[in-house]
Amino acid sequence: MLKGQDVENEALYNTIMKLDKTYFTAYNECDMKTQSEFYDEDIEFYHDMGGLATDKAELLKSIEKNICGKVTRTLIEESVEVHPIKDFGAIQIGMHKFYNNQEPNAISKPTKFIVIWKKTNSKWLMSRVISLH
């Protein structure tokens, strides 16, 4: 059994983990088109150091300027929990590490994240993101 999961929610867990992998492959490879497809138009992105971002286009510009070619993310898979949100989607909670290739000797410490996934028809979108460092 998956950590923090029950058999009933295993399919949801697998769906969210696949979405996470697809999104962060795009993130790590600077595929801005794919990243754009994952964010809800009504995104709220809370970053403990960067503040609140609510403009999808500005968020993507910031990622392109500050992340692309500089930072990669690795998921700590065993830390991830996925819970359904009735009639809305799911919440994903976990830990990940970021590696800054501008600082190759820097130690990357695991940090916590929370993503609220919104399901519309057959598409899943990130509607709220909390990134802590």
ROLOKE-7553 format. One record per atom (N, C-alpha, C): residue number from 1; atom name; x, y, z. Coordinates in steps of 0.2 Angstrom, whole numbers, plus 5000, padded with zeros to 4 digits. Each point is the difference from the previous one (the first is absolute). Example, Ala and Ser with C-alpha at 12.3 -4.5 7.8 and 13.67 -1.06 7.14 Angstrom:
2
  seq  atom    xx    yy    zz
    1     N  5066  4972  5039
    1    CA  4996  5006  5000
    1     C  5004  5006  5000
    2     N  4998  5005  4996
    2    CA  5004  5006  5001
    2     C  4996  5005  5003
***
This chain:
133
  seq  atom    xx    yy    zz
    1     N  5004  4994  5000
    1    CA  4996  5006  5000
    1     C  5004  5006  5000
    2     N  4998  5005  4997
    2    CA  5004  5007  4999
    2     C  4999  5003  5007
    3     N  5006  5004  5002
    3    CA  5000  5004  5006
    3     C  4994  5005  5000
    4     N  4996  5000  5005
    4    CA  4995  5004  5001
    4     C  4994  4999  4995
    5     N  5000  4995  4997
    5    CA  4995  4999  4995
    5     C  4996  4993  5002
    6     N  4994  5000  4997
    6    CA  4996  4993  5001
    6     C  4999  4998  4993
    7     N  4998  4994  4999
    7    CA  4999  4997  4994
    7     C  4995  5004  4995
    8     N  4995  5002  5004
    8    CA  4994  5004  4996
    8     C  5003  5006  4996
    9     N  5005  5003  5003
    9    CA  5003  5006  4997
    9     C  5007  4999  4996
   10     N  5001  4993  4999
   10    CA  5006  4999  4997
   10     C  5000  5002  4992
   11     N  4995  5000  4997
   11    CA  4999  5002  4993
   11     C  5001  5008  5000
   12     N  4997  5004  5005
   12    CA  5001  5007  5000
   12     C  5007  5001  5001
   13     N  5003  4997  5005
   13    CA  5008  5001  5001
   13     C  5004  4999  4994
   14     N  4998  4995  4996
   14    CA  5004  4998  4994
   14     C  4999  5006  4995
   15     N  4994  5002  5000
   15    CA  4999  5006  4995
   15     C  5004  5006  5002
   16     N  4999  5002  5006
   16    CA  5004  5006  5002
   16     C  5007  4999  4999
   17     N  5003  4994  5002
   17    CA  5007  4999  4999
   17     C  5002  5001  4993
   18     N  4996  4997  4995
   18    CA  5002  5001  4993
   18     C  4999  5007  4998
   19     N  4996  5004  5003
   19    CA  4999  5007  4998
   19     C  5006  5004  5003
   20     N  5002  4998  5006
   20    CA  5006  5003  5003
   20     C  5006  4999  4996
   21     N  5001  4994  4997
   21    CA  5006  4998  4996
   21     C  5000  5004  4994
   22     N  4994  5000  4996
   22    CA  5000  5004  4994
   22     C  5001  5007  5001
   23     N  4997  5003  5005
   23    CA  5001  5007  5001
   23     C  5008  5002  5002
   24     N  5003  4996  5004
   24    CA  5006  5002  5002
   24     C  5006  4997  4995
   25     N  4998  4996  4996
   25    CA  5005  4999  4994
   25     C  5000  5006  4996
   26     N  4994  5003  4998
   26    CA  4999  5006  4997
   26     C  5004  5006  5003
   27     N  4999  5000  5007
   27    CA  5004  5005  5004
   27     C  5007  4999  5000
   28     N  5003  4994  5000
   28    CA  5007  4999  5000
   28     C  5003  5001  4993
   29     N  4996  4999  4995
   29    CA  5002  5001  4993
   29     C  4998  5007  4997
   30     N  4997  5004  5004
   30    CA  4998  5007  4998
   30     C  4995  5000  4994
   31     N  4995  4995  5000
   31    CA  4995  4999  4995
   31     C  4994  5005  5003
   32     N  5000  5006  4998
   32    CA  4996  5005  5003
   32     C  4992  4999  4997
   33     N  5000  4997  4994
   33    CA  4993  4998  4997
   33     C  4997  4995  5005
   34     N  5003  4995  5001
   34    CA  4997  4995  5004
   34     C  4999  5002  5007
   35     N  5004  5004  5003
   35    CA  4999  5003  5007
   35     C  4994  5004  5000
   36     N  4999  5004  4995
   36    CA  4994  5005  4999
   36     C  4994  4996  5000
   37     N  5000  4994  4997
   37    CA  4994  4996  5000
   37     C  4998  4997  5007
   38     N  5004  5000  5005
   38    CA  4999  4997  5006
   38     C  4997  5005  5005
   39     N  5000  5006  4999
   39    CA  4998  5005  5005
   39     C  4993  5003  4998
   40     N  4996  5000  5005
   40    CA  4993  5003  4999
   40     C  5001  5007  4999
   41     N  4995  5003  4996
   41    CA  5000  5007  4999
   41     C  4999  5004  5007
   42     N  4997  4997  5005
   42    CA  4999  5003  5006
   42     C  5005  4998  5005
   43     N  5007  4999  4998
   43    CA  5005  4997  5004
   43     C  5001  5005  5006
   44     N  5002  4997  5006
   44    CA  5003  5003  5006
   44     C  5006  4996  5001
   45     N  5006  5003  5000
   45    CA  5006  4997  5001
   45     C  5003  5003  5006
   46     N  5000  4997  5006
   46    CA  5003  5003  5006
   46     C  5007  4997  5001
   47     N  5005  5005  5000
   47    CA  5007  4998  5001
   47     C  5003  5004  5006
   48     N  5002  4996  5005
   48    CA  5002  5003  5006
   48     C  5005  5006  4999
   49     N  5004  4999  4995
   49    CA  5006  5005  4999
   49     C  4998  5005  4995
   50     N  4996  4998  4995
   50    CA  4998  5005  4994
   50     C  4993  5003  5001
   51     N  4996  4998  5005
   51    CA  4993  5003  5001
   51     C  4995  4996  4996
   52     N  4995  5004  4999
   52    CA  4994  4997  4996
   52     C  5000  5002  4993
   53     N  4999  4995  4995
   53    CA  4999  5002  4993
   53     C  4993  4998  4998
   54     N  4996  5004  4997
   54    CA  4994  4998  4998
   54     C  4999  5002  4992
   55     N  5005  5002  4997
   55    CA  4999  5001  4993
   55     C  5004  4994  4996
   56     N  4996  4996  4996
   56    CA  5003  4994  4997
   56     C  5006  5002  4995
   57     N  4999  5005  4996
   57    CA  5005  5002  4996
   57     C  5006  5003  5003
   58     N  5000  5004  5005
   58    CA  5005  5002  5004
   58     C  5004  4995  5004
   59     N  4996  4995  5002
   59    CA  5003  4994  5004
   59     C  5005  4996  4995
   60     N  4997  4999  4994
   60    CA  5004  4997  4995
   60     C  5006  5004  4998
   61     N  4999  5006  4999
   61    CA  5006  5004  4998
   61     C  5006  5000  5006
   62     N  4997  5000  5006
   62    CA  5005  4999  5006
   62     C  5004  4994  5000
   63     N  4996  4994  4998
   63    CA  5003  4994  5000
   63     C  5005  5000  4994
   64     N  4998  5002  4994
   64    CA  5005  5000  4995
   64     C  5006  5004  5001
   65     N  4999  5006  5003
   65    CA  5006  5004  5002
   65     C  5005  4998  5005
   66     N  4996  4997  5006
   66    CA  5004  4998  5006
   66     C  5002  4993  5001
   67     N  4996  4995  4996
   67    CA  5001  4993  5001
   67     C  5003  4997  4994
   68     N  4998  5002  4994
   68    CA  5002  4996  4994
   68     C  5008  5000  4999
   69     N  5002  4994  5000
   69    CA  5008  4999  4999
   69     C  5004  5001  5006
   70     N  4996  5001  5005
   70    CA  5004  5002  5007
   70     C  4998  4995  5005
   71     N  4994  4998  5001
   71    CA  4998  4996  5005
   71     C  4996  4994  4998
   72     N  5001  4994  5003
   72    CA  4996  4994  4999
   72     C  4997  4997  5006
   73     N  4995  4997  4999
   73    CA  4996  4997  5006
   73     C  5000  4993  5000
   74     N  5001  4997  5006
   74    CA  4999  4992  5001
   74     C  4995  4999  5005
   75     N  4996  4996  4999
   75    CA  4994  4998  5005
   75     C  5003  4995  5004
   76     N  4998  5000  5007
   76    CA  5001  4995  5005
   76     C  4994  4996  5000
   77     N  5000  4995  4996
   77    CA  4993  4996  4998
   77     C  4997  4997  5006
   78     N  5004  4998  5005
   78    CA  4997  4996  5006
   78     C  4997  5005  5005
   79     N  5001  5007  4998
   79    CA  4997  5005  5005
   79     C  4993  5002  4998
   80     N  4998  4998  4994
   80    CA  4994  5003  4997
   80     C  4994  4997  5002
   81     N  4995  5004  5002
   81    CA  4993  4998  5002
   81     C  4995  5003  4995
   82     N  4995  4997  4998
   82    CA  4995  5002  4996
   82     C  4993  4999  5003
   83     N  4996  5005  5000
   83    CA  4993  4999  5003
   83     C  4995  5003  4996
   84     N  4995  4997  4999
   84    CA  4994  5003  4996
   84     C  4997  5006  5003
   85     N  4998  5004  4996
   85    CA  4995  5006  5002
   85     C  4994  4999  4997
   86     N  4995  4998  5003
   86    CA  4993  4998  4997
   86     C  4998  5006  4996
   87     N  4997  4998  4994
   87    CA  4998  5004  4995
   87     C  5004  5006  4998
   88     N  5007  4999  5000
   88    CA  5005  5005  4998
   88     C  5006  4997  4997
   89     N  5003  4996  5004
   89    CA  5007  4997  4997
   89     C  5003  4996  5005
   90     N  5006  5003  5002
   90    CA  5005  4996  5004
   90     C  5005  5005  5003
   91     N  5003  4998  5006
   91    CA  5005  5004  5003
   91     C  5006  4995  5000
   92     N  5006  5003  4998
   92    CA  5006  4996  5001
   92     C  5005  5004  5004
   93     N  5003  4996  5005
   93    CA  5004  5002  5005
   93     C  5007  4996  5000
   94     N  5005  5003  5000
   94    CA  5006  4997  5000
   94     C  5007  5004  5001
   95     N  5005  4997  4998
   95    CA  5007  5003  5001
   95     C  5003  4999  4993
   96     N  5005  5005  4999
   96    CA  5004  5000  4994
   96     C  5006  5004  5001
   97     N  5005  4999  4996
   97    CA  5006  5003  5000
   97     C  5001  5004  4994
   98     N  5003  5006  5000
   98    CA  5002  5004  4994
   98     C  5008  5000  5000
   99     N  5003  5000  4994
   99    CA  5007  5000  4999
   99     C  5001  5006  4996
  100     N  5004  5005  5002
  100    CA  5002  5006  4996
  100     C  5007  4999  4997
  101     N  5000  4999  4993
  101    CA  5006  4999  4997
  101     C  5005  5006  5000
  102     N  4997  5006  5002
  102    CA  5004  5006  5001
  102     C  5004  4999  5006
  103     N  4998  4996  5005
  103    CA  5004  4998  5006
  103     C  5001  4993  5001
  104     N  5004  4997  4996
  104    CA  5001  4992  5000
  104     C  5002  4997  5006
  105     N  5003  5004  5005
  105    CA  5002  4997  5006
  105     C  4995  5001  5006
  106     N  4995  5004  4998
  106    CA  4994  5001  5005
  106     C  4997  4993  5002
  107     N  4998  5000  5006
  107    CA  4997  4994  5003
  107     C  4992  5001  4999
  108     N  4997  4995  4997
  108    CA  4993  5001  4999
  108     C  4996  4996  5005
  109     N  4996  5004  5004
  109    CA  4996  4997  5006
  109     C  4993  4999  4997
  110     N  4997  4995  5003
  110    CA  4993  4999  4998
  110     C  4995  5005  5002
  111     N  4996  5002  4996
  111    CA  4995  5005  5002
  111     C  4993  4998  4999
  112     N  4995  5003  5003
  112    CA  4993  4997  5000
  112     C  4996  5004  4995
  113     N  4996  4997  4996
  113    CA  4995  5003  4996
  113     C  4993  4997  5000
  114     N  4995  5004  4998
  114    CA  4993  4998  5000
  114     C  4998  5003  4993
  115     N  4996  4995  4997
  115    CA  4997  5002  4994
  115     C  4993  4998  5000
  116     N  4995  5005  4999
  116    CA  4993  4998  4999
  116     C  4999  5000  4993
  117     N  4998  4994  4998
  117    CA  4998  4998  4993
  117     C  4993  5001  4999
  118     N  4998  5003  4994
  118    CA  4993  5001  4999
  118     C  4998  4996  4993
  119     N  4995  4996  5001
  119    CA  4998  4996  4994
  119     C  4994  5003  4996
  120     N  5001  5001  4994
  120    CA  4995  5003  4996
  120     C  4999  4995  4994
  121     N  4994  4998  4999
  121    CA  4999  4995  4995
  121     C  5005  4994  5001
  122     N  5005  4999  4995
  122    CA  5005  4995  5001
  122     C  5007  5003  5001
  123     N  5000  5006  5001
  123    CA  5007  5004  5001
  123     C  5001  5002  5007
  124     N  5006  4999  5002
  124    CA  5002  5002  5007
  124     C  5005  5006  5000
  125     N  4998  5005  5004
  125    CA  5004  5006  5000
  125     C  5002  5002  5007
  126     N  5006  5003  5001
  126    CA  5003  5002  5006
  126     C  4996  5007  5001
  127     N  4996  5000  5006
  127    CA  4996  5006  5001
  127     C  5003  5004  5006
  128     N  5003  4996  5005
  128    CA  5004  5003  5005
  128     C  5006  4997  5002
  129     N  5006  5003  5001
  129    CA  5006  4997  5001
  129     C  5003  5004  5006
  130     N  5003  4996  5005
  130    CA  5003  5003  5005
  130     C  5007  4997  5000
  131     N  5005  5004  5000
  131    CA  5007  4998  4999
  131     C  5004  5003  5006
  132     N  5003  4995  5004
  132    CA  5003  5003  5006
  132     C  5008  4998  5000
  133     N  5004  5004  5003
  133    CA  5007  4998  5000
  133     C  5003  5001  5006
***
